[in-house]
Amino acid sequence: MPSHGSLTKAGKVRNATPKMPKKEKHKEVPRVRNKLEYEKRVLKASQAKAR
């Protein structure tokens, strides 16, 4: 099976990249997020139609 590039070069960039600490991801509680998405999607659309 032919490969693209030699295997001696495999992983060079990833190993040379400095390790960064993971960023803390903060998502809203699903209930709150769903409520905001609902308001954005349904209520604002119905207000736009009413005008």
Distance bins in CASP14 RR format, pairs under 12 A and 6 or more apart:
PFRMAT RR
TARGET T0000
AUTHOR 0000-0000-0000
RMODE 2
METHOD distances of the structure
MODEL  1
1 7 0 0 0 0 0 1 0 0 0 0 0
3 9 0 0 0 0 0 1 0 0 0 0 0
3 10 0 0 0 0 1 0 0 0 0 0 0
4 10 0 0 0 0 0 1 0 0 0 0 0
5 11 0 0 0 0 0 1 0 0 0 0 0
5 12 0 0 0 0 0 1 0 0 0 0 0
6 12 0 0 0 0 0 1 0 0 0 0 0
9 15 0 0 0 0 0 1 0 0 0 0 0
9 16 0 0 0 0 0 1 0 0 0 0 0
11 17 0 0 0 0 1 0 0 0 0 0 0
26 33 0 0 0 0 0 1 0 0 0 0 0
27 33 1 0 0 1 0 0 0 0 0 0 0
27 34 0 0 0 0 0 1 0 0 0 0 0
27 36 0 0 0 0 0 1 0 0 0 0 0
28 34 0 0 0 0 1 0 0 0 0 0 0
28 35 0 0 0 0 1 0 0 0 0 0 0
28 36 1 0 0 1 0 0 0 0 0 0 0
28 37 0 0 0 0 0 1 0 0 0 0 0
29 35 0 0 0 0 1 0 0 0 0 0 0
29 36 0 0 0 0 0 1 0 0 0 0 0
30 36 0 0 0 0 0 1 0 0 0 0 0
30 37 0 0 0 0 0 1 0 0 0 0 0
31 37 0 0 0 0 0 1 0 0 0 0 0
31 38 0 0 0 0 0 1 0 0 0 0 0
32 38 0 0 0 0 0 1 0 0 0 0 0
32 39 0 0 0 0 0 1 0 0 0 0 0
33 39 0 0 0 0 0 1 0 0 0 0 0
33 40 0 0 0 0 0 1 0 0 0 0 0
34 40 0 0 0 0 0 1 0 0 0 0 0
34 41 0 0 0 0 0 1 0 0 0 0 0
34 42 0 0 0 0 0 1 0 0 0 0 0
35 41 0 0 0 0 0 1 0 0 0 0 0
35 42 0 0 0 0 0 1 0 0 0 0 0
35 43 0 0 0 0 0 1 0 0 0 0 0
36 42 0 0 0 0 0 1 0 0 0 0 0
36 43 0 0 0 0 0 1 0 0 0 0 0
36 44 0 0 0 0 0 1 0 0 0 0 0
37 43 0 0 0 0 0 1 0 0 0 0 0
37 44 0 0 0 0 0 1 0 0 0 0 0
38 44 0 0 0 0 0 1 0 0 0 0 0
38 45 0 0 0 0 0 1 0 0 0 0 0
38 46 0 0 0 0 0 1 0 0 0 0 0
39 45 0 0 0 0 0 1 0 0 0 0 0
39 46 0 0 0 0 0 1 0 0 0 0 0
39 47 0 0 0 0 0 1 0 0 0 0 0
40 46 0 0 0 0 0 1 0 0 0 0 0
40 47 0 0 0 0 0 1 0 0 0 0 0
40 48 0 0 0 0 0 1 0 0 0 0 0
41 47 0 0 0 0 0 1 0 0 0 0 0
41 48 0 0 0 0 0 1 0 0 0 0 0
42 48 0 0 0 0 0 1 0 0 0 0 0
42 49 0 0 0 0 0 1 0 0 0 0 0
43 49 0 0 0 0 0 1 0 0 0 0 0
43 50 0 0 0 0 0 1 0 0 0 0 0
44 50 0 0 0 0 0 1 0 0 0 0 0
44 51 0 0 0 0 0 1 0 0 0 0 0
45 51 0 0 0 0 0 1 0 0 0 0 0
END
